[in-house]
Amino acid sequence: MPPRARLPSPPPSQLLLLLLLSMAFAAQAGQPAEGHDYSDALRKSILFFEGQRSGKLPPDQRLRWRGDSALRDGAAEGLMLSPCRAGGPDRRLLRRRRQHKVRLPMAFTATLLSWSVIDFGRNMGDQLGEALRAVRWATDYILKATAVPETVYVQVGDAFRDHGCWERPEDMDTPRTVYKVNRAHPGSDVAGESAAALAAASIVFRFRDPAYSRRLLDRAVEVFEFADKYRGAYSSSLRPLCDELLWGAAWLHKASRRREYREYILRNEQILGAGDTINEFGWDNKHAGINVLISKEVLMGKAAYLESFKNNADSFICSLLPGMSTLQTGGSNMQHVTSLSFLLLAYSNYLSHSGTAVQCGGSAASPAELRRLAKRQFPRRIHHRGSSLPSVRTHPARIGCKAGSKYYLSPAPNPNLLVGAVVGGPNTTDAFPDSRPYFQQSEPTTYINAPFVGLLAYFSAHSHP
């Protein structure tokens, strides 16, 4: 299918300025976004997560075209791995949203949602409660998936069988195989990210629900110990080092203030590659996020011994500035836009509180400049099963594995509006094919939306950077 729309072609250094808010709710109205109602966008970006839920849906579920699904996940292992937020890529078939649950991108989503609340929750207004529910839906599942000592259940579903079907979550009939990492088969990456998510969420709920917060932090400590003691990557075919260990330690240090995590960070800074020049941030690469997160301590005058992380963060920020960028992205451009913009905004706030700027060669980038850079743009056939197939309310009869293919290939718009979804965005030639088979461009994911929540929260309260 030929591209349906073409945007002006920006150079790589301008990618962050694109911020194509390819959100399905605006597309359905058929109207261009001539202004930016950040409060409304915030509401919709949080509502998106309700479309990703699996398990027994609560009575206050707002996206009514969704129904209960995957109610017996984990039963074969004597577990109840439900509810959960489905969606995200698997490590073998990149970034394709499927019915199976994959823990690494989902846990990263929970970490970034928590970070959004920690840094920008005060700007969320009446949406703060919804954001907290979104965090808790994810962390409740992570608690279930880490309930067995020295074991983390990392995936539910057969990826290859699932990829051969286009059916509603409510109709799933492919094998719900449960995969896990343990002492014999380690997975420091997914376990480290799970620990980070639990630790970050413990900060979110520290004063809102102290008992739940303590439970999250205690579990984060246990999971991190397992991740570090039995080192090895669940995704070892893709990368030998697990920056999630440093990421998890950074969040545990922030949540617990324990010396052991500070010492761990210092001891493993070089081993785990914190200083590597990798200007990316996403579910599969935490380098930039680690440096920005730890830098706050330095900028607040609390941790001069971590100065090297601030130097790394400064170099990362400078690399994003127009005229200096060497940023390279993959198929899902919006993953990089939302996550890197989030880091720009978070770092600008840390700089503001410390009264400093970033030195980039012979010039300085002020916090206001970074905020402007973070603040710079609508599809109807998104790559999403539940949205593209008739809902169980309008079509109660089952739609089988292959019967959904006609909807997958149909040129008709999706019948169910997945409010707040942000899709992958234009490809490397800057074309956007509004077509389900072009999954890299038309697929929404939780890890694209999670950092977007923090961005929208801030700009809904600050119309001028």
Disulfide bonds with the S-S distance in Angstrom:
Cys165-Cys401 1.84
Cys318-Cys360 1.90
